[in-house]
């Protein structure tokens, strides 16, 4: 199986994907060589399903990845149409996803499509799966995502009268793939030492190259201090974060208005330290220290061109640059293990870190509302008191 030729990317980025409702697909010849005529209907239905999630960049990317992987398996490996897929096929697909062909696994992230003579063409260097280092391994979170998205997809096809049954829902033995946890998993976040190095690194970068890295410093502050998700910093069709979304109430308290997961609008309380960070960032851009009511200036500006950043990948790049530089500084100061652990950090860890620090001294209901959690039970996952006490009681247990 390792010699199976890798498929091309089926679906483009959120910004470049054509509206399948207005531009139905007519051929799959440029995507796969032996696709039967009926596969066009499968592809069309999948494209419409994925496009329906364009309001949320992160959700769009997750659904695109899972549906694309499944269509690759259907067309290239199983050579089946969606209407032929049964429960046993889903189990075979999950096994395949846990051990995909080596030729399907890339060693780095590359663009899905490339511009060529005014058109978007599939990038031959792109691979469905990516493993930066070590052997490919599918996490429990990834398996959960696979089952969840595929089930939603089949339910959608049933509602559209395209299929009669959901083969994912018919699997009674998901437990052989998905492990049950006795307790909530540990929240992935930065240690206090790591955060100190990260924010000090961002401050140093801003001093050395203010035209570039004052923005870096503000992004790091906003993700940590306001628990923002990466999607809440970028321009999308549903939301364009602006300076005017920082607003003062009648008592002089400042709030930040955003639209988050599930297209839910919420107000986040802005601390004095975050307000100072905003002032510094605005002054570096030649703006007044505080925004005027209704000010439409983009929150996170592009370095070239006008408008705000419209890609989560760009925000990830900004944060990763800061993480990498901070890790170098940690190594230089002898904190080798901490630097290695920082290498595994993602943008979302900053949100987790901010919540975890605040829940130590703020009422959990206040943190819950600022974070946009649906319930206090989610916020409770960030409270480490019981976990710490549990370990302390075990620390001096004797074996001999």
C-alpha positions in Angstrom: 0.0 0.0 0.0 2.9 2.3 0.6 3.5 2.7 -3.1 0.0 4.0 -3.9 0.3 7.4 -5.7 -0.9 10.2 -3.5 -4.1 12.0 -4.6 -4.3 15.7 -5.3 -6.1 18.2 -3.0 -9.8 18.2 -3.8 -10.9 21.4 -2.2 -9.2 24.8 -2.2 -8.7 27.3 0.7 -11.6 29.2 2.2 -10.7 32.4 0.3 -10.3 30.6 -3.1 -12.9 27.9 -3.0 -15.6 28.6 -5.7 -19.2 28.6 -4.6 -20.4 25.1 -5.5 -24.0 26.2 -5.5 -23.3 28.8 -8.2 -20.5 26.9 -10.0 -21.3 23.1 -10.0 -18.5 20.8 -10.8 -18.6 19.3 -14.3 -15.5 17.0 -14.3 -13.1 15.4 -11.9 -10.5 14.6 -14.5 -8.0 17.1 -13.1 -8.3 15.6 -9.5 -8.4 11.8 -10.1 -7.8 9.7 -13.2 -10.3 6.8 -12.8 -13.3 8.6 -11.1 -16.6 7.2 -12.4 -19.2 9.6 -13.7 -21.3 9.1 -10.5 -18.4 10.4 -8.4 -19.2 13.9 -9.6 -22.4 13.9 -7.6 -20.5 12.8 -4.5 -17.9 15.5 -5.0 -20.7 18.1 -5.6 -22.5 17.1 -2.4 -19.3 17.2 -0.4 -18.3 20.6 -1.7 -21.8 22.1 -0.8 -21.5 20.6 2.7 -18.0 22.0 3.3 -18.9 25.4 1.8 -21.8 25.7 4.2 -19.2 26.1 7.0 -17.4 29.0 5.4 -18.6 31.4 8.2 -16.0 29.9 10.6 -12.4 29.4 9.2 -11.4 26.8 11.8 -14.6 24.7 11.3 -14.3 25.0 7.5 -10.7 23.7 7.7 -11.6 20.8 9.9 -14.6 19.7 7.8 -12.7 20.1 4.6 -9.8 17.9 5.9 -12.1 15.1 7.1 -14.4 15.0 4.1 -11.4 15.3 1.7 -9.7 12.4 3.4 -12.8 10.3 3.2 -13.4 11.1 -0.5 -9.8 10.2 -1.2 -10.4 6.8 0.4 -13.7 6.2 -1.4 -12.4 7.1 -4.9 -8.8 5.9 -4.8 -8.7 3.0 -2.3 -12.2 1.5 -2.0 -13.4 2.7 -5.4 -16.9 3.2 -4.1 -19.6 5.9 -4.3 -21.1 7.3 -1.2 -24.4 5.4 -1.8 -22.4 2.1 -1.6 -20.7 2.8 1.7 -21.8 0.6 4.6 -20.8 0.2 8.2 -17.9 -2.1 7.5 -16.5 0.4 5.0 -16.4 3.1 7.7 -14.4 0.7 10.0 -12.1 -0.1 7.1 -11.6 3.6 6.5 -10.8 4.3 10.1 -8.2 1.6 10.1 -6.8 3.1 6.9 -6.7 6.6 8.4 -4.7 5.3 11.4 -2.1 3.9 9.0 -2.2 5.8 5.7 0.3 4.9 2.9 3.7 6.5 3.4 3.4 8.1 0.0 0.3 10.0 1.3 2.2 11.5 4.3 4.1 14.8 3.8 7.0 16.1 5.9 5.9 19.8 5.8 2.8 21.9 5.1 2.5 23.2 1.5 -0.1 25.0 -0.5 -3.0 23.0 -1.7 -3.3 24.8 -5.1 -1.0 27.0 -7.0 -1.8 30.0 -9.4 -1.0 29.2 -13.0 -2.0 31.3 -16.0 -4.9 32.9 -14.1 -6.2 29.5 -12.8 -5.8 27.5 -9.6 -4.2 24.1 -10.2 -3.5 21.3 -7.6 0.0 21.4 -6.1 1.7 18.0 -6.8 3.8 18.4 -3.6 0.7 18.5 -1.4 -0.1 15.4 0.7 -3.3 14.5 2.6 -1.5 13.8 5.8 1.4 15.6 7.4 3.9 14.4 10.0 6.7 17.0 10.6 8.9 14.6 12.7 8.8 11.0 13.8 6.3 8.4 12.7 2.7 9.2 11.8 0.3 8.6 14.6 -3.4 9.5 14.9 -4.4 11.1 18.2 -7.7 10.4 20.0 -8.8 13.9 19.3 -8.2 13.3 15.6 -10.3 10.1 15.7 -13.1 11.9 17.6 -13.0 14.6 14.9 -13.2 11.9 12.1 -16.3 10.3 13.6 -18.0 13.5 14.4 -17.5 15.2 11.0 -18.4 12.0 9.0 -21.6 11.5 11.0 -22.6 15.1 10.4 -21.9 14.7 6.7 -24.0 11.6 6.3 -26.8 13.2 8.3 -26.7 16.1 5.9 -26.8 13.7 2.9 -29.9 12.1 4.4 -31.6 15.4 4.9 -30.8 16.2 1.2 -32.4 12.9 0.3 -29.1 11.8 -1.2 -28.7 8.8 1.1 -31.1 6.7 3.2 -28.9 5.8 6.2 -25.9 7.0 8.2 -23.3 4.2 8.3 -21.3 6.0 11.0 -24.3 5.9 13.4 -24.6 2.1 12.8 -21.1 1.4 14.3 -21.7 0.0 17.8 -18.0 -0.8 18.4 -16.5 2.7 18.3 -14.9 1.8 21.6 -12.3 -0.2 19.8 -11.1 3.1 18.2 -12.0 5.6 20.9 -10.8 5.4 24.4 -13.0 6.6 27.3 -11.2 8.8 29.8 -11.7 8.5 33.5 -11.2 12.3 33.9 -10.8 15.3 31.7 -7.5 15.5 29.8 -4.8 17.9 30.9 -5.2 21.4 29.4 -2.3 22.1 27.0 -0.8 25.4 28.0 2.5 27.3 28.6 4.2 27.1 32.0 4.7 30.5 33.8 8.4 30.3 32.9 7.6 29.7 29.2 5.1 32.5 29.1 7.6 34.9 30.8 10.1 34.1 28.0 7.5 34.4 25.3 6.1 37.8 26.3 9.6 39.2 27.0 10.7 37.9 23.6 7.7 39.6 22.0 8.6 42.9 23.8 12.3 42.7 22.6 11.2 42.0 19.0 8.9 45.0 19.1 11.8 47.2 20.3 14.2 45.9 17.7 11.8 46.0 14.7 8.8 48.0 15.7 7.3 48.3 12.2 6.9 44.5 12.1 6.8 43.3 15.7 4.6 45.9 17.5 1.9 43.9 15.8 3.4 40.6 17.1 3.4 42.0 20.7 -0.2 43.0 20.4 -1.3 39.7 19.0 0.4 37.8 21.9 -1.1 40.1 24.5 -4.6 39.8 23.0 -4.6 36.0 22.7 -3.4 35.7 26.3 -5.2 38.5 28.1 -8.6 38.2 26.3 -8.5 34.4 25.7 -9.2 35.0 22.0 -9.4 32.2 19.5 -7.2 32.7 16.4 -10.4 33.0 14.2 -11.4 36.0 16.3 -8.5 38.0 15.1 -8.9 37.6 11.3 -11.3 39.2 8.8 -13.9 36.7 7.5 -17.2 37.0 5.7 -19.1 36.9 9.0 -16.8 39.2 11.1 -14.2 41.8 10.6 -12.5 42.7 13.9 -12.0 46.5 14.1 -10.5 49.0 16.6 -14.0 50.3 17.3 -14.9 46.9 18.8 -13.0 48.1 21.9 -15.7 50.1 23.6 -16.0 52.0 26.9 -19.3 51.9 28.9 -20.8 54.7 31.0 -18.6 53.8 34.0 -15.4 54.0 31.9 -14.9 50.3 31.8 -13.5 48.9 28.5 -14.9 45.9 26.7 -14.0 44.1 23.5 -16.8 42.9 21.3 -16.2 39.7 19.2 -18.0 36.9 17.4 -16.7 33.5 18.3 -17.5 29.8 18.1 -21.0 29.0 16.8 -21.3 32.6 15.5 -22.0 33.8 19.1 -21.4 37.5 19.9 -19.8 38.2 23.3 -18.2 41.1 25.2 -14.9 40.5 26.9 -13.8 42.6 29.9 -10.5 44.5 29.1 -8.0 44.7 31.9 -5.9 47.8 32.5 -2.8 46.0 31.2 -4.6 45.0 28.0 -5.8 48.6 27.6 -2.2 49.8 27.9 -1.2 47.1 25.3 -3.8 48.5 23.0 -2.6 52.1 23.4 1.0 51.1 22.6 -0.1 49.2 19.5 -2.2 52.1 18.3 0.5 54.7 18.8 2.9 52.5 16.9 0.5 52.7 14.0 0.2 56.4 14.1 -3.3 56.3 15.6 -4.7 58.1 18.7 -4.1 56.2 22.0 -7.7 55.0 22.2 -10.2 54.2 19.5 -13.2 56.4 18.8 -16.7 54.9 18.9 -17.4 53.1 15.7 -13.8 53.3 14.4 -13.5 50.9 11.5 -9.7 50.6 11.4 -8.8 46.9 11.1 -7.6 45.4 14.4 -4.7 43.4 13.0 -3.3 45.2 10.0 -1.5 43.7 7.0 2.1 44.7 6.6 1.6 45.2 2.9 -1.6 46.5 1.4 -4.7 47.7 3.1 -7.2 46.0 5.4 -6.9 43.4 8.1 -5.3 40.0 8.0 -7.7 37.5 6.5 -5.9 34.2 7.1 -5.4 32.3 10.3 -2.2 30.9 8.8 -0.7 34.4 8.9 -1.6 34.7 12.6 -0.1 31.3 13.3 3.1 32.4 11.5 3.4 35.5 13.7 2.9 33.5 16.9 5.3 30.7 15.7 8.0 33.2 15.0 7.7 34.5 18.6 7.6 30.9 20.0 10.7 29.9 18.0 12.7 33.0 19.1 11.6 32.5 22.8 12.7 28.8 22.6 16.2 29.9 21.4 16.4 32.3 24.3 15.4 29.5 26.7 18.1 27.2 25.4 20.7 30.0 25.7 19.7 30.4 29.3 19.9 26.7 30.1 16.2 25.8 30.1 16.6 23.0 27.5 13.6 20.8 28.4 11.3 23.8 28.7 12.4 25.0 25.3 11.7 21.6 23.8 8.2 21.5 25.2 7.6 25.0 23.9 8.3 23.6 20.4 5.1 21.6 20.7 3.0 24.7 21.5 0.3 26.1 19.2 -1.6 29.4 19.1 -4.5 27.9 21.1 -2.2 27.3 24.0 -2.2 31.1 24.6 -5.9 31.1 25.2 -5.6 28.1 27.5 -2.7 29.8 29.4 -4.7 33.0 29.9 -7.7 31.2 31.2 -5.7 28.9 33.5 -3.9 31.9 35.1 -7.1 33.9 35.5 -9.2 31.2 37.0 -6.8 31.1 39.9 -7.9 34.5 41.2 -11.1 35.5 39.3 -14.6 34.1 39.9 -15.0 31.2 37.4 -18.3 32.7 36.2 -16.5 35.8 35.1 -13.8 33.8 33.3 -16.5 31.6 31.7 -18.3 34.6 30.2 -15.1 36.2 28.9 -13.9 33.0 27.4 -17.3 32.3 25.8 -17.6 28.9 27.4 -21.0 27.3 27.1 -21.0 26.1 30.8 -19.0 26.4 34.0 -18.1 22.7 33.6 -15.8 23.7 30.7 -14.1 26.4 32.8 -13.7 24.0 35.7 -11.3 22.0 33.5 -8.8 24.8 33.9 -8.8 24.5 37.7 -5.8 22.5 38.8 -6.4 22.5 42.6 -7.7 19.0 42.9 -5.1 17.7 40.5 -2.3 19.3 42.5 -3.7 18.0 45.8 -4.1 14.5 44.4 -0.4 14.5 43.4 0.7 16.0 46.7 -1.0 13.2 48.6 0.8 10.6 46.5 4.2 12.2 46.5 5.5 10.7 49.8 4.0 7.2 49.3 6.5 4.5 50.3 7.3 1.4 48.3 9.9 0.0 50.7 
